[in-house]
Amino acid sequence: MTAFEVNGRKVDLEVDPRESLLAVLQDRLHLYGTKKGCDHGQCGACTVHLDGRRVVSCLTLASQVEGREVRTIEGVAGEDGTLHPLQRAFIDNDAMQCGYCTPGQIMSGLACIAEGHTGDDDEIREYMSGNLCRCGAYVGIVAAIRQVAGPAEA
């Protein structure tokens, strides 16, 4: 049995030692916001937070999250459904087109802000470089993160 917390809810599951966190989130917990992109840790579509740090869930074994806290895109909005400021900023800045990469982009963007990697737009781009967007919404993504993080230091 593996016991962990997902978006504030305790979970106890029997997991296969080879089962990824992504597979457990989607197939067992029916949390479909976290997307499967490349399944090789190269695109960032499956980004979630593990104990407050971003990880790619396709390369994280479910057995590795024993006793830990997982936060997915479903756990970002307020309990009353109020969007997180970064979710709102993505809308305000047209930071999505097809939307497939958006959950991973938002999870990485939250980590970017929390870890203080918002000194300037180049630093944001560098931090976010592990998240790919096939539609090319990068300008809007950086603008959304900048909107929430505040102006760059001079």
C-alpha positions in Angstrom: 0.0 0.0 0.0 1.1 3.5 -0.8 -0.4 6.4 1.2 -0.1 10.0 0.1 -2.1 13.1 -0.2 -3.4 14.5 -3.5 -4.8 18.1 -3.4 -5.4 17.8 0.3 -7.1 14.4 0.2 -5.6 11.3 1.7 -5.1 8.4 -0.7 -4.3 4.8 0.1 -3.6 2.6 -3.0 -1.9 -0.6 -3.8 0.5 0.4 -6.6 2.6 -1.6 -9.0 6.3 -0.7 -8.4 6.6 0.2 -12.1 3.5 2.4 -12.1 4.0 6.1 -12.8 2.4 8.9 -10.7 0.9 10.1 -14.0 -0.8 6.7 -14.5 -2.1 6.7 -11.0 -3.5 10.2 -11.2 -5.3 9.5 -14.5 -6.2 5.9 -14.4 -6.9 5.3 -10.7 -7.8 8.7 -9.2 -9.5 10.1 -12.4 -7.6 13.4 -12.3 -7.3 14.1 -16.0 -6.0 17.7 -15.8 -2.4 16.4 -15.7 -1.6 15.5 -19.4 0.5 12.8 -20.9 2.6 14.3 -23.6 5.8 12.6 -24.4 6.0 10.0 -21.5 9.8 10.7 -21.4 10.0 13.8 -19.2 10.8 16.1 -22.0 7.7 18.1 -22.6 6.4 19.2 -19.2 2.7 18.4 -19.9 2.5 16.1 -16.9 4.1 18.6 -14.4 2.7 18.4 -10.8 4.0 19.6 -7.5 5.5 17.0 -5.1 6.0 18.5 -1.6 5.8 21.9 -3.2 8.4 21.3 -5.9 7.7 20.6 -9.6 8.2 17.2 -11.0 7.2 15.4 -14.2 4.8 12.8 -13.1 5.5 10.5 -16.1 9.0 9.8 -14.6 8.0 9.8 -11.0 7.1 6.3 -9.7 3.9 6.3 -7.7 5.7 4.3 -5.0 8.1 7.3 -4.5 5.2 9.5 -3.2 4.6 7.5 -0.1 3.9 9.9 2.8 4.2 12.9 0.5 1.9 15.7 -0.8 1.0 15.9 -4.5 -0.7 18.9 -6.0 -2.2 18.8 -9.5 -3.9 21.4 -11.6 -7.2 20.4 -10.0 -5.9 21.6 -6.6 -4.9 25.1 -7.8 -8.2 26.9 -7.9 -9.9 27.9 -4.7 -12.3 25.4 -3.1 -15.2 27.6 -4.2 -13.9 27.4 -7.8 -12.3 30.8 -7.9 -9.4 30.7 -10.3 -5.9 31.1 -9.0 -4.4 34.5 -10.1 -2.0 32.6 -12.5 -5.0 30.8 -14.1 -6.7 34.1 -14.5 -3.5 35.6 -15.9 -3.3 32.8 -18.5 -6.7 33.8 -19.7 -6.0 37.6 -19.6 -2.8 37.1 -21.6 -4.0 34.6 -24.2 -1.4 32.2 -22.8 -3.0 29.2 -24.3 -4.3 28.1 -27.7 -5.2 24.4 -27.8 -4.8 24.2 -24.0 -3.2 20.8 -23.9 0.0 22.0 -22.3 -1.7 24.6 -20.1 -2.0 22.5 -16.9 1.7 21.7 -16.9 2.6 25.3 -17.9 0.6 26.6 -14.9 2.1 24.2 -12.5 5.6 25.1 -13.7 4.7 28.8 -13.6 3.6 28.5 -10.0 6.9 26.9 -9.1 8.8 29.6 -11.1 7.1 32.3 -9.1 7.4 30.5 -5.7 11.1 29.8 -6.3 11.8 33.4 -7.3 12.9 32.8 -10.9 11.2 35.9 -12.1 14.0 38.5 -12.1 13.4 39.2 -15.8 11.6 37.7 -18.8 14.8 35.8 -19.9 14.9 34.1 -16.4 11.3 33.1 -16.7 11.9 31.7 -20.2 14.9 29.8 -19.0 13.0 28.3 -16.0 10.0 27.5 -18.2 12.1 25.9 -20.9 11.2 22.4 -19.8 7.6 23.0 -20.8 6.8 22.8 -24.5 3.9 24.5 -26.3 3.3 23.2 -29.8 1.0 26.2 -30.5 3.7 28.7 -29.6 1.9 30.6 -26.8 5.2 31.5 -25.1 4.8 35.3 -25.2 1.5 35.0 -23.4 2.9 32.4 -20.9 5.8 34.7 -19.9 3.4 37.7 -19.7 1.0 35.7 -17.5 3.8 34.8 -15.1 5.1 38.3 -15.1 1.6 39.7 -14.3 1.4 37.5 -11.2 5.0 37.9 -10.2 5.1 41.7 -10.6 7.4 43.9 -12.5 11.0 42.8 -13.1 13.6 44.3 -10.9 15.6 47.1 -12.6 
